[in-house]
Structures are given as structure tokens and as C-alpha cells.
Amino acid sequence: MAERMSPLLALGLLVAGLCSSVHCLPENVVVKEQHRRVDDHTLASSNTDFAFSLYKQLALENPNKNVIFSPLSVSIALGFLSLGARGSTLTEILEGLKFNLTEIQETEIHQGFQHLLQMLNRPSNQLQLSVGNAMFVQEELKLLDKFREDAQVLYSSEAFSANFGDPEAAKSLINDYVKNKTQGKIEDLFKDLDPFTKVILVNYIYFKAQWKTRFDPKDTEQAEFHMSENKTVEVPMMSIGGLETPYFQDEELGCTLVELTYTSNDSALFILPDEGKMQALEAKLIPETLTRWRDSLQPSLIDALYLPRFSISSDYNLQRSLSKLGIRKVFTSEADLSGITDVMDLEVSQMVHSAVLDVDEEGTEGAASTAVEVSPRSMFMTIVRFNRPFLIAVVLKDTQSIIFLGKVTNPSQA
């Protein structure tokens, strides 16, 4: 078999999320811009569309498993990569990210991501959030000045040189960098590296927040979680009574929504499909559905809320999923990444994504047979039990960005 000599570019994404409470920023803050950029609403809408599309693909490829990823991390990394793409390789990436290129210019998209990163990295007492990008470049490889500058200015990316000829040393350099940036939550982003790799782009997100109203650990008890009709697991079930929080029972789609807020006013949206309705609900995950839910959520008194304490993680190689979303060329020998370096036959060899999400009584950290009992038990008692597979979306209020999106099928996954 012929040896593969083409230079490679690998893309690594890692996220760690921990949440327990929600936070928001005032909506009327106006940020003055010198350049024209895509407005926050358009960027958020495209990012949400991409988030749901990629979620459906990952859920399809991983049936009956937990799914957790950071749509925001993947979007930013692909935006970053597109800086160096040209021709149809570039078009595929931007259209795959759900941007309408007849209405929006490439420069506006990059400035939109630049503004988003600036907002995400604003200091906050209420929230630990760090988002960033880094490049690891083969020692003798010369990056084009424009790419290096744009990467720094638009995507705040640091650049490091690495010797991929020694794959073990390069791997530990990158994995240590990631581990450090995600507070130790993600230890082995790359399991192996090809010695012909030339460039690695990494995006990382670390998020930790506390619930505005915390669960009392004394109220957490072991309870059954119905993974499927005939499979249950015992999980630590948190509970809270007399909670006033945004709530909506969606008769149309057959699901119950509870939004829990962090002290920072960001929030986690928990979506519990009615019995047997998970697949039908997943099919309806589109930006319009999220908008309708947002408009329908109303502060309500929940007499008792039961939610499992969980820590779930996933590792994905995203080439196949992204190819299904139309981003294909960049992973083949037809890739045009001539905006990165003079080396002409650069292609993306692997795009890895690793995410961890912990939800407990304090908050969120990220680097079955019982239906929702919303029956009038005495006078209108609302009892919501998340004791079967449910969806979770962690949303940053000021940017309306979905920082984590997932499905909890088995909360006791180690």
C-alpha cells in the first residue's frame, strides 16, 4: 500500500461544561461597531440551525446513547478553519454552517464570530466561561501572514510550533494545553496523531455556573430512571419543591419544558418528551421550534421537580457527520486550504470533538412508565419527573448561543 505523504491538518474541539444556575445580560445593551458584521440575531439563528442539524446527525449515529456536544465550539472552529479555505471548500463550510451566502458576506461572518468571542470572554463574577482557539503548526511550516493575523484578530487564536514527526510528543503538548484550558475536564483530546500532520486547530470551551435556586443535597435520593421500556437504572435524583421557574407544556409536540436559571441569568432548558415521543420531537428540532418555546415559557409554580444528578461525556470524530451536512471537500485531497500556508495539498485529516457536562445540586460544570405528572392531584399540583430520556440545551442569554446540546439517555454513564 502506498504511503500517504500528503500533509494533514487536524481539527480538535474540546469543551467542558459545568452548570447549576442560570444568568442573563440586559438585552438593550448596544455595542458600537466600526465594521459591518452579521447581526447577533442572524448569527444566533444560523448557529441554532447548525446545532440542531448536527445534533440530529449525532443522535442518528449513536442510537440509545447519551449525546453531548458544544455546537458553539464546532461553529467557531469551522469559522476559524474557513479563514484559510478558498473556492468551493470555503463555500461548503459556510453553507454547512447554515449561512445564506446570497445575503451575507464572508467578512461579516468572521466579524460576527469575533464579536461573539469578545462577548463570551467578558469577565463575570457569576460565571466561569472561557472560550478560545489555538493552532499547532509543524516547526518548519510557514503560515501565511494574513492567516496568522486574521486568526489572532478575529478568532483570538494563539499559535504554537510542534514537531508532528514525533507524534507522541506533539500529542502530549496539545493534550496538556487542552487539559489546562478546560480545568482538567478534558484530558485526552487526541488519542493518536498522524506523523504527516502539518497543522492542528483547537477550539476549547469551559463553562461553570451555579443555579439561582440550588437543590438541597439532603433531598437527593436514589430513584429509577427508565432508559427504555424494559431497562431501568438507579440514579441519584435531585428534587426541589415550590419552585417558580419558566415552564411550558407543549401539547403540539408532546413534551414538557422546564428552564432553570443560573445566577448569571444564562439558563439550562430541560426538555422531557412524552412517553415514546423522543424521535418525533428530535425531528422537530428547528430554530422556529426554539423560538416558539422561548415565547411560550412562562414563570410557573412547580410543586415538585425531580432531576437526575449526572455527568456525561462524549468523544466524536466529526468528519462523517459534517459530510452529511454538506461539509465534504475539506476532508479530501480536493481541499483548498491555500489561505493557511503555501503548502498546496493540505487537507483536514481528523476533526475531533470532546465534551463533558456535569449537572448537580450546585449547578452545571462543562468543560419510562411514569409520564410527567402534571395531573391535578389536589388543586392543580405540577410535578415534573425527569425519569426517562430527556434533552438539555444550555443557552447563553446575551448571545442566545447554545453552548451545550445533548440527550441524557443514561444519567449513570461513568
LINKAJO-V240532 format. One record per pair of residues at least 12 apart in sequence whose ideal C-beta (glycine too) atoms are under 10 Angstrom apart, sorted by the first residue. I is the first residue (numbers start at 1). GAP is how many residues later the second one is. Records with the same first field share a line. If there is no record, write none. Layout:
# LINKAJO-V240532
I->GAP ; GAP
This chain:
# LINKAJO-V240532
3->193
4->190 ; 192 ; 329 ; 345
5->191 ; 340
6->190 ; 192 ; 327 ; 329 ; 337 ; 338 ; 339 ; 340 ; 341 ; 343
7->131 ; 134 ; 157 ; 187 ; 189 ; 190 ; 191 ; 192 ; 330 ; 334 ; 336 ; 337 ; 338 ; 339 ; 340 ; 342
8->130 ; 156 ; 185 ; 186 ; 187 ; 188 ; 189 ; 190 ; 191 ; 192 ; 337 ; 338 ; 339 ; 340 ; 341 ; 342
9->72 ; 75 ; 126 ; 128 ; 129 ; 188 ; 189 ; 190 ; 191 ; 192 ; 321 ; 322 ; 326 ; 328 ; 331 ; 332 ; 334 ; 337 ; 338 ; 339 ; 340 ; 341 ; 342
10->126 ; 154 ; 164 ; 180 ; 183 ; 184 ; 187 ; 188 ; 189 ; 190 ; 191 ; 192 ; 338 ; 339 ; 340 ; 341 ; 342
11->63 ; 66 ; 67 ; 69 ; 70 ; 188 ; 189 ; 190 ; 191 ; 192 ; 307 ; 308 ; 311 ; 319 ; 320 ; 337 ; 338 ; 339 ; 340 ; 341 ; 342
12->65 ; 122 ; 124 ; 162 ; 163 ; 165 ; 166 ; 174 ; 177 ; 178 ; 181 ; 188 ; 189 ; 190 ; 191 ; 192 ; 338 ; 339 ; 340 ; 341 ; 342
13->56 ; 57 ; 59 ; 60 ; 61 ; 62 ; 63 ; 64 ; 65 ; 120 ; 165 ; 173 ; 176 ; 188 ; 189 ; 190 ; 191 ; 192 ; 303 ; 305 ; 338 ; 339 ; 340 ; 341 ; 342
14->56 ; 59 ; 63 ; 160 ; 161 ; 163 ; 164 ; 165 ; 167 ; 168 ; 171 ; 172 ; 173 ; 174 ; 175 ; 176 ; 188 ; 189 ; 190 ; 191 ; 192 ; 301 ; 338 ; 339 ; 340 ; 341 ; 342 ; 353
15->53 ; 54 ; 55 ; 56 ; 57 ; 58 ; 59 ; 116 ; 167 ; 170 ; 171 ; 188 ; 189 ; 190 ; 191 ; 192 ; 298 ; 299 ; 338 ; 339 ; 340 ; 341 ; 342 ; 351 ; 352 ; 388 ; 389
16->54 ; 114 ; 162 ; 163 ; 165 ; 166 ; 167 ; 168 ; 169 ; 170 ; 188 ; 189 ; 190 ; 191 ; 192 ; 297 ; 338 ; 339 ; 340 ; 341 ; 342 ; 349 ; 350 ; 351 ; 388
17->51 ; 53 ; 56 ; 112 ; 165 ; 168 ; 188 ; 189 ; 190 ; 191 ; 192 ; 251 ; 296 ; 338 ; 339 ; 340 ; 341 ; 342 ; 347 ; 348 ; 349 ; 350 ; 375 ; 377 ; 386 ; 387 ; 389
18->110 ; 165 ; 167 ; 188 ; 189 ; 190 ; 191 ; 192 ; 293 ; 338 ; 339 ; 340 ; 341 ; 342 ; 344 ; 345 ; 346 ; 347 ; 348 ; 349 ; 376
19->108 ; 188 ; 189 ; 190 ; 191 ; 192 ; 241 ; 243 ; 245 ; 247 ; 248 ; 249 ; 338 ; 339 ; 340 ; 341 ; 343 ; 344 ; 345 ; 346 ; 347 ; 373 ; 375 ; 384 ; 385
20->188 ; 189 ; 190 ; 191 ; 192 ; 193 ; 194 ; 195 ; 240 ; 242 ; 243 ; 248 ; 338 ; 339 ; 340 ; 341 ; 342 ; 343 ; 344 ; 345
21->105 ; 106 ; 188 ; 189 ; 190 ; 191 ; 192 ; 193 ; 239 ; 240 ; 241 ; 242 ; 243 ; 244 ; 245 ; 246 ; 247 ; 341 ; 342 ; 343
22->104 ; 105 ; 187 ; 188 ; 189 ; 190 ; 191 ; 223 ; 224 ; 237 ; 238 ; 239 ; 240 ; 241 ; 242 ; 243 ; 244 ; 245 ; 246 ; 247 ; 341 ; 342 ; 372 ; 373 ; 374 ; 375
23->101 ; 102 ; 103 ; 104 ; 106 ; 186 ; 187 ; 189 ; 238 ; 239 ; 240 ; 241 ; 242 ; 243 ; 244 ; 373 ; 374 ; 375
24->102 ; 237 ; 238 ; 240 ; 241 ; 242 ; 243 ; 371 ; 372 ; 373 ; 374
25->94 ; 97 ; 99 ; 239 ; 240 ; 241 ; 371 ; 372 ; 373 ; 374
26->239 ; 371 ; 372
27->370 ; 371 ; 373
29->90 ; 369
31->84 ; 87 ; 88
33->78 ; 81 ; 82
34->77
35->72 ; 73 ; 75 ; 76 ; 79 ; 80
36->69 ; 71 ; 72 ; 75
37->67 ; 68 ; 70 ; 71 ; 72 ; 73 ; 74 ; 75 ; 76 ; 77 ; 78 ; 79
38->61 ; 65 ; 66 ; 67 ; 69 ; 70 ; 71 ; 72 ; 73 ; 74 ; 75 ; 77 ; 78
39->65 ; 69 ; 73 ; 76
40->72 ; 75 ; 76 ; 79 ; 358 ; 359 ; 360 ; 361
41->359
42->57 ; 58 ; 61 ; 62 ; 66 ; 67 ; 70
43->32 ; 36 ; 54 ; 56 ; 61 ; 65 ; 66 ; 68 ; 69 ; 70 ; 72 ; 73 ; 356 ; 357 ; 358
44->68 ; 72 ; 243 ; 246 ; 351 ; 352 ; 355 ; 356 ; 357 ; 358
45->53 ; 54 ; 242 ; 243 ; 245 ; 246 ; 355
46->29 ; 48 ; 51 ; 52 ; 53 ; 54 ; 58 ; 63 ; 66 ; 241
47->24 ; 25 ; 27 ; 28 ; 29 ; 32 ; 50 ; 51 ; 52 ; 65 ; 66 ; 69 ; 240 ; 352 ; 353 ; 354 ; 355
48->23 ; 27 ; 50 ; 237 ; 238 ; 239 ; 240 ; 241 ; 242 ; 243 ; 345 ; 347 ; 352 ; 353 ; 354 ; 357
49->22 ; 48 ; 49 ; 50 ; 236 ; 237 ; 238 ; 239 ; 241
50->21 ; 22 ; 24 ; 25 ; 28 ; 46 ; 47 ; 48 ; 49 ; 237 ; 275 ; 352
51->18 ; 19 ; 20 ; 21 ; 23 ; 24 ; 47 ; 234 ; 236 ; 239 ; 342 ; 350 ; 351 ; 352 ; 353 ; 354
52->19 ; 46 ; 230 ; 232 ; 233 ; 234 ; 235 ; 237 ; 238 ; 341 ; 350 ; 353
53->18 ; 43 ; 44 ; 45 ; 232 ; 233 ; 268 ; 269 ; 271 ; 272 ; 273
54->13 ; 15 ; 17 ; 20 ; 21 ; 42 ; 43 ; 262 ; 264 ; 267 ; 268 ; 270 ; 271 ; 299 ; 351
55->12 ; 14 ; 16 ; 227 ; 230 ; 266 ; 336 ; 338 ; 347 ; 350 ; 351 ; 352
56->226 ; 227 ; 229 ; 230 ; 265 ; 268 ; 269
57->259 ; 261 ; 263 ; 264 ; 265 ; 266 ; 267 ; 268
58->256 ; 258 ; 260 ; 263 ; 295 ; 347 ; 348 ; 349
59->219 ; 220 ; 223 ; 226 ; 332 ; 347 ; 348 ; 350
60->219 ; 222 ; 261 ; 264
61->255 ; 259 ; 260 ; 263
62->252 ; 254 ; 259 ; 345 ; 347
63->216 ; 346
64->163 ; 164 ; 167 ; 325 ; 343 ; 345 ; 346
65->247 ; 249 ; 342 ; 344 ; 345 ; 348
66->244 ; 246 ; 247 ; 248 ; 291 ; 323 ; 340 ; 341 ; 342 ; 343 ; 344 ; 345 ; 347
67->215 ; 245 ; 247 ; 249 ; 288 ; 324 ; 325 ; 338 ; 339 ; 340 ; 341 ; 342
68->242 ; 243 ; 244 ; 245 ; 246 ; 248 ; 286 ; 287 ; 288 ; 289 ; 298 ; 324 ; 336 ; 337 ; 338 ; 339 ; 340 ; 345
69->245 ; 246 ; 247 ; 249 ; 252 ; 284 ; 285 ; 286 ; 288 ; 335 ; 336 ; 337
70->61 ; 133 ; 134 ; 135 ; 137 ; 283 ; 284 ; 285 ; 286 ; 287 ; 296 ; 297 ; 324 ; 331 ; 332 ; 333 ; 334 ; 335 ; 336
71->322 ; 330 ; 331 ; 332 ; 333 ; 334
72->44 ; 48 ; 59 ; 131 ; 133 ; 135 ; 322 ; 324 ; 327 ; 329 ; 330 ; 331 ; 332 ; 333
73->58 ; 60 ; 129 ; 130 ; 131 ; 132 ; 280 ; 281 ; 282 ; 330 ; 331
74->23 ; 129 ; 242 ; 244 ; 247 ; 248 ; 277 ; 279 ; 281
75->22 ; 23 ; 38 ; 41 ; 128 ; 326 ; 327
76->37 ; 40 ; 41 ; 44 ; 55 ; 56 ; 57 ; 79 ; 127 ; 128 ; 129 ; 325
77->56 ; 78 ; 124 ; 125 ; 126 ; 127 ; 241 ; 274 ; 276
78->15 ; 16 ; 18 ; 19 ; 35 ; 123 ; 125 ; 240 ; 244 ; 249 ; 252 ; 273
79->14 ; 15 ; 18 ; 20 ; 27 ; 30 ; 31 ; 33 ; 34 ; 35 ; 37 ; 38 ; 54 ; 75 ; 76 ; 124
80->30 ; 33 ; 37 ; 53 ; 54 ; 55 ; 70 ; 71 ; 74 ; 75 ; 76 ; 77 ; 121 ; 122 ; 123
81->12 ; 52 ; 74 ; 118 ; 120 ; 122 ; 246 ; 249 ; 256 ; 258 ; 259 ; 267 ; 270
82->12 ; 14 ; 15 ; 17 ; 24 ; 27 ; 28 ; 31 ; 245 ; 248 ; 255 ; 257
83->23 ; 27 ; 30 ; 63 ; 64 ; 67 ; 68 ; 71 ; 72 ; 74 ; 118 ; 254 ; 256 ; 257
84->51 ; 59 ; 60 ; 62 ; 63 ; 66 ; 67 ; 115 ; 117 ; 246 ; 252 ; 253 ; 254 ; 255 ; 256 ; 257 ; 262
85->21 ; 244 ; 245 ; 250 ; 251 ; 252 ; 253 ; 254 ; 255 ; 263
86->249 ; 250 ; 251 ; 252 ; 253 ; 254
87->242 ; 247 ; 248 ; 249 ; 251
88->240 ; 241 ; 242 ; 246 ; 247 ; 248
89->238 ; 239 ; 240 ; 241 ; 242 ; 243 ; 245 ; 246 ; 247 ; 248 ; 249 ; 250 ; 258 ; 259
90->16 ; 239 ; 240 ; 246 ; 247 ; 249
91->15 ; 235 ; 238
92->230 ; 231 ; 233 ; 234 ; 235 ; 236 ; 237 ; 238 ; 243
93->229 ; 233 ; 234 ; 235 ; 236 ; 237
94->12 ; 15 ; 233
95->230 ; 231 ; 232
96->226 ; 227 ; 228 ; 229 ; 230 ; 231 ; 232 ; 234
97->12 ; 16 ; 225 ; 228 ; 229 ; 230
98->189 ; 227 ; 228
99->13
107->43 ; 47
109->45
110->40 ; 43 ; 44 ; 45
111->42 ; 43
112->42
113->20 ; 41 ; 42
114->36 ; 39 ; 40 ; 41 ; 42
115->39 ; 284
116->15 ; 280 ; 283 ; 285
117->14 ; 15 ; 16 ; 37 ; 38 ; 39 ; 40 ; 282
118->38
119->12 ; 277 ; 279 ; 280 ; 282
120->12 ; 85 ; 87 ; 276 ; 278 ; 279 ; 281 ; 283
121->35
122->276
124->85 ; 139 ; 140 ; 142
125->138 ; 139
126->83 ; 84 ; 86 ; 136 ; 137 ; 138 ; 139 ; 140
127->80 ; 81 ; 82 ; 83 ; 135 ; 136 ; 137 ; 138 ; 139 ; 236 ; 269
128->55 ; 78 ; 79 ; 80 ; 81 ; 82 ; 136 ; 237 ; 238 ; 239
129->76 ; 77 ; 78 ; 79 ; 80 ; 135 ; 137 ; 237 ; 267 ; 274
130->51 ; 52 ; 53 ; 74 ; 75 ; 76 ; 77 ; 78 ; 237
131->25 ; 50 ; 72 ; 73 ; 74 ; 75 ; 76 ; 270 ; 272
132->23 ; 24 ; 25 ; 26 ; 49 ; 70 ; 71 ; 72 ; 73 ; 74
133->18 ; 19 ; 21 ; 22 ; 23 ; 24 ; 25 ; 26 ; 68 ; 69 ; 70 ; 71
134->17 ; 21 ; 22 ; 23 ; 24 ; 25 ; 26 ; 40 ; 43 ; 44 ; 47 ; 66 ; 67 ; 68 ; 69 ; 70
135->12 ; 13 ; 16 ; 17 ; 20 ; 22 ; 23 ; 24 ; 25 ; 26 ; 27 ; 64 ; 65 ; 66 ; 67 ; 205
136->22 ; 23 ; 24 ; 25 ; 26 ; 27 ; 28 ; 34 ; 37 ; 38 ; 41 ; 57 ; 61 ; 62 ; 63 ; 64 ; 65 ; 66
137->22 ; 23 ; 24 ; 25 ; 27 ; 61 ; 62 ; 63 ; 64 ; 203 ; 204
138->23 ; 24 ; 25 ; 26 ; 27 ; 32 ; 58 ; 59 ; 60 ; 61 ; 62 ; 203 ; 205
139->22 ; 23 ; 24 ; 25 ; 26
140->21 ; 23 ; 25 ; 58
141->20 ; 21 ; 23 ; 57 ; 58 ; 199 ; 200 ; 201 ; 202 ; 205
142->199 ; 200 ; 201
143->16 ; 56 ; 196 ; 197 ; 198 ; 199
144->194 ; 195 ; 196 ; 197 ; 198
146->193 ; 194
147->12 ; 190 ; 191 ; 192 ; 193 ; 194
148->192 ; 193
150->189
151->50 ; 189
155->46 ; 48
157->44 ; 45 ; 46
158->19 ; 44
159->40
160->13 ; 14 ; 17 ; 40 ; 42
161->12
162->12 ; 31 ; 35 ; 36 ; 37 ; 38
163->32
164->29 ; 30 ; 31 ; 32 ; 33 ; 34 ; 35 ; 36
165->30 ; 31 ; 32
166->27 ; 29
167->23 ; 25 ; 26 ; 27 ; 28 ; 29 ; 30
168->24 ; 25
169->24
170->20 ; 23 ; 25 ; 27 ; 30
171->17 ; 18 ; 19 ; 20 ; 21 ; 22 ; 26 ; 29
172->16 ; 18
173->27
174->15 ; 16 ; 19 ; 26 ; 28
175->12 ; 13 ; 14 ; 15 ; 16 ; 18
177->12 ; 25 ; 27
178->12 ; 24 ; 25 ; 26 ; 176 ; 189
179->25 ; 188
180->24
181->21 ; 22 ; 23 ; 24 ; 25 ; 186
182->22 ; 23 ; 24 ; 25 ; 172 ; 173 ; 174 ; 184 ; 185
183->23 ; 25 ; 182 ; 184
184->22 ; 183
185->19 ; 21 ; 22 ; 23 ; 126 ; 128 ; 169 ; 170 ; 171 ; 172 ; 173 ; 180 ; 181 ; 182
186->18 ; 19 ; 20 ; 127 ; 129 ; 168 ; 169 ; 170 ; 180 ; 181
187->167 ; 169
188->127 ; 166
189->13 ; 15 ; 126 ; 163 ; 164 ; 165
190->12 ; 160 ; 162 ; 164
191->124 ; 126 ; 159 ; 161
192->158
193->156 ; 157
194->155 ; 156
196->153
197->152 ; 153
198->139 ; 142 ; 143 ; 145 ; 147 ; 148 ; 149 ; 151
199->138 ; 141 ; 142 ; 144 ; 147 ; 149 ; 150
200->148 ; 149 ; 150 ; 152
201->139 ; 147 ; 150
202->150
203->150
204->150 ; 163
205->150 ; 161 ; 162 ; 198 ; 199
206->150 ; 159 ; 160 ; 161
207->55 ; 59 ; 150 ; 157 ; 158 ; 159 ; 160 ; 187 ; 189 ; 196 ; 197
208->54 ; 150 ; 154 ; 155 ; 156 ; 157 ; 158 ; 159
209->52 ; 53 ; 54 ; 55 ; 56 ; 57 ; 58 ; 59 ; 153 ; 154 ; 155 ; 156 ; 157 ; 185 ; 187
210->52 ; 53 ; 54 ; 151 ; 152 ; 153 ; 154 ; 155
211->29 ; 34 ; 49 ; 50 ; 51 ; 52 ; 56 ; 57 ; 148 ; 149 ; 150 ; 151 ; 152 ; 153
212->33 ; 48 ; 49 ; 50 ; 51 ; 52 ; 53 ; 55 ; 151
213->27 ; 29 ; 30 ; 31 ; 32 ; 47 ; 48 ; 50 ; 92
214->24 ; 26 ; 49 ; 146 ; 147 ; 148 ; 149
215->23 ; 24 ; 25 ; 28 ; 45 ; 90 ; 92 ; 94 ; 144 ; 145 ; 146 ; 147 ; 148
216->22 ; 23 ; 24 ; 25 ; 145
217->19 ; 21 ; 92 ; 143 ; 144 ; 145
218->143
219->18 ; 19 ; 20 ; 21 ; 22 ; 87 ; 142
220->15 ; 16 ; 17 ; 18 ; 19 ; 86 ; 87 ; 88 ; 89 ; 140 ; 141
221->14 ; 15 ; 16 ; 17 ; 18 ; 85
222->12 ; 13 ; 14 ; 15
223->12 ; 13 ; 14 ; 15 ; 16 ; 83 ; 85 ; 162 ; 164
224->13 ; 144 ; 145 ; 146 ; 163 ; 164
225->12 ; 81 ; 83 ; 85 ; 143 ; 160 ; 161 ; 162 ; 163 ; 164 ; 165 ; 183 ; 184 ; 185 ; 186 ; 187
226->49 ; 142 ; 143 ; 144 ; 161 ; 162 ; 163
227->141 ; 161 ; 162 ; 181 ; 182 ; 183 ; 184 ; 185
228->140 ; 160 ; 161 ; 181 ; 182
229->46 ; 47 ; 139 ; 140 ; 159
230->138
231->137 ; 178 ; 179
232->136 ; 137 ; 155 ; 156
233->75 ; 177 ; 178 ; 179 ; 180
234->178
235->73 ; 74 ; 75 ; 151 ; 152 ; 173 ; 175 ; 176 ; 177
236->72 ; 73 ; 74 ; 124 ; 125 ; 175 ; 176
237->69 ; 70 ; 71 ; 72 ; 148 ; 149 ; 150 ; 174
238->67 ; 68 ; 69 ; 70 ; 71 ; 72 ; 121 ; 122 ; 123 ; 148
239->65 ; 66 ; 67 ; 68 ; 122 ; 144 ; 146
240->20 ; 62 ; 64 ; 65 ; 66 ; 67 ; 121
241->61 ; 62 ; 63 ; 64 ; 142
242->59 ; 60 ; 61 ; 62 ; 63
243->15 ; 17 ; 57 ; 58 ; 59 ; 60 ; 61 ; 62 ; 139 ; 141
244->55 ; 56 ; 57 ; 58
245->13 ; 14 ; 15 ; 16 ; 22 ; 52 ; 54 ; 55 ; 56 ; 57 ; 60
246->12 ; 13 ; 14 ; 15 ; 21 ; 23 ; 47 ; 48 ; 50 ; 51 ; 52 ; 53 ; 54
247->12 ; 49 ; 50 ; 51 ; 52 ; 53 ; 54 ; 55 ; 58 ; 127 ; 135 ; 137
248->21 ; 23 ; 44 ; 45 ; 46 ; 47 ; 48 ; 49 ; 50 ; 52
249->23 ; 25 ; 47 ; 51 ; 123 ; 125 ; 133 ; 135
250->21 ; 23 ; 24 ; 31 ; 34 ; 39 ; 42 ; 43 ; 46
251->23
252->32 ; 37 ; 40 ; 44
253->18 ; 20 ; 21 ; 24 ; 27 ; 28 ; 30 ; 31 ; 32 ; 36 ; 39 ; 40
254->19 ; 20 ; 21 ; 22 ; 23 ; 24 ; 26 ; 27 ; 30
255->16 ; 17 ; 18 ; 19 ; 22 ; 23 ; 25 ; 26 ; 29 ; 38 ; 117 ; 135 ; 136
256->14 ; 15 ; 16 ; 17 ; 18 ; 115 ; 116 ; 118 ; 126 ; 128 ; 129 ; 130 ; 134
257->12 ; 13 ; 14 ; 15 ; 36 ; 37 ; 39 ; 40 ; 127 ; 134 ; 136
258->12 ; 13 ; 14 ; 39 ; 42 ; 44 ; 47 ; 49 ; 114 ; 124 ; 126 ; 128 ; 132
259->12 ; 34 ; 35 ; 38 ; 40 ; 134 ; 136
260->45 ; 47 ; 99 ; 103 ; 104 ; 132 ; 134
261->136
262->101 ; 102 ; 132 ; 134 ; 135
263->100
264->99 ; 132 ; 133 ; 134
265->131 ; 132 ; 133
266->98 ; 128 ; 129 ; 130 ; 131 ; 132 ; 133 ; 135 ; 137
267->30 ; 97 ; 126 ; 127 ; 128 ; 129 ; 130
268->39 ; 89 ; 91 ; 95 ; 96 ; 124 ; 125 ; 126 ; 127 ; 135 ; 136
269->21 ; 24 ; 25 ; 28 ; 122 ; 123 ; 124 ; 125 ; 126 ; 133 ; 136
270->35 ; 37 ; 89 ; 114 ; 116 ; 120 ; 121 ; 122 ; 123 ; 138
271->14 ; 18 ; 22 ; 115 ; 119 ; 120 ; 121 ; 122 ; 136
272->35 ; 99 ; 100 ; 112 ; 113 ; 114 ; 115 ; 116 ; 117 ; 118 ; 119
273->99 ; 115 ; 116 ; 117 ; 118 ; 134
274->97 ; 98 ; 114
275->93 ; 94 ; 95 ; 96 ; 97 ; 113
276->112
278->110 ; 111 ; 112 ; 113 ; 129 ; 131
281->109 ; 110
282->109 ; 125
285->106 ; 108 ; 120
290->103 ; 105 ; 110 ; 112
291->109
293->100
294->101 ; 106
300->82
301->79 ; 80 ; 81
302->72 ; 79 ; 80 ; 81 ; 82
303->70 ; 71 ; 74 ; 75 ; 77 ; 78 ; 79 ; 80 ; 81
304->69 ; 73 ; 77 ; 78 ; 79 ; 80 ; 81
305->77 ; 78 ; 79 ; 80 ; 81
306->64 ; 67 ; 77 ; 78 ; 79 ; 80 ; 81
307->52 ; 53 ; 54 ; 77 ; 78 ; 79 ; 80 ; 83 ; 85 ; 101 ; 104
308->51 ; 52 ; 77 ; 78 ; 79 ; 82 ; 100 ; 102 ; 103 ; 104
309->49 ; 50 ; 51 ; 52 ; 102 ; 103
310->47 ; 48 ; 49 ; 50 ; 76 ; 82 ; 98 ; 100 ; 101 ; 102 ; 103
311->45 ; 46 ; 47 ; 48 ; 49 ; 54 ; 55 ; 100 ; 101 ; 102 ; 103
312->43 ; 44 ; 45 ; 46 ; 47 ; 80 ; 94 ; 95 ; 96 ; 97 ; 98 ; 99 ; 100 ; 101 ; 102
313->41 ; 42 ; 43 ; 44 ; 45 ; 53 ; 54 ; 100 ; 101
314->39 ; 40 ; 41 ; 42 ; 43 ; 92 ; 99
315->37 ; 38 ; 39 ; 40 ; 41
316->35 ; 36 ; 37 ; 38 ; 39
317->33 ; 34 ; 35 ; 36
318->13 ; 30 ; 32 ; 33 ; 34 ; 35
319->12 ; 13 ; 29 ; 30 ; 31 ; 32 ; 33
320->31
321->30 ; 32
322->26 ; 29
327->21 ; 24
329->18 ; 19
330->16 ; 17 ; 18 ; 21
331->16 ; 17 ; 18 ; 19 ; 20
332->15 ; 16
333->12 ; 14
334->13
335->12 ; 13
354->13
355->12 ; 49 ; 50 ; 51
356->48
357->35 ; 37 ; 46 ; 47 ; 48 ; 49 ; 51
359->33 ; 35 ; 49 ; 52
364->28 ; 30 ; 39 ; 40
366->28 ; 37 ; 38 ; 40
368->17 ; 19 ; 20 ; 21
369->18 ; 19
370->13 ; 15 ; 17 ; 18
371->14 ; 16 ; 17
372->12 ; 13 ; 14 ; 15 ; 16
373->12
386->22 ; 25
387->24
388->20 ; 21
389->18 ; 19 ; 20 ; 21 ; 22
390->16 ; 17 ; 18 ; 19 ; 21
391->14 ; 15 ; 16 ; 17
392->12 ; 13 ; 14 ; 15 ; 16
393->12 ; 13
394->12
